[in-house]
Amino acid sequence: MGQEQQERIIIPDEEGNEHVFNVLYKFEVEDNEKTYVALVPIEQEEEEQQDLYVFRIEEDGEDDLRLFQIEDDAEWEMIEETIETLQEDGII
């Protein structure tokens, strides 16, 4: 029995450089019925202090995944509340 493969997402930046992120978890916010993904840069996976990136996900079909940056303050507040609840419940 091998260790479960960590799901990863590759995100290119403006210059076209690819950055690899580990998927910590995906979660849905009930208030707006949208799905989000929390990511940590792969180079920080062993570090104690990690940068957490959260994106809204929209799936087009089975393999086409689109990530959107969250720019709305109210949306951020819902996400932070959901993350806090997940942490309190021991889910993450």
MOSUL-V144695 format. One line per field, one symbol per residue. ss: DSSP state (h for helix, s for strand, l for the rest). phi: phi as a letter, one per 40 degrees, with the letter a starting at -180 (. if undefined). A space follows every 10 residues. Layout:
BEGIN
ss: ???
phi: ???
END
This chain:
BEGIN
ss: lllllllsss sslllllsss sssssssssl lllsssssss shhhllllll lsssssssss lllssssssl llhhhhhhhh hhhhhhhhll ll
phi: .ccccccbbb bccdcgccbb bcccababcc dbfbbbbbbb ddcbcccccb cbbbbcbbbb gcbcbbbbcc bccccccccc cccccccccg cb
END
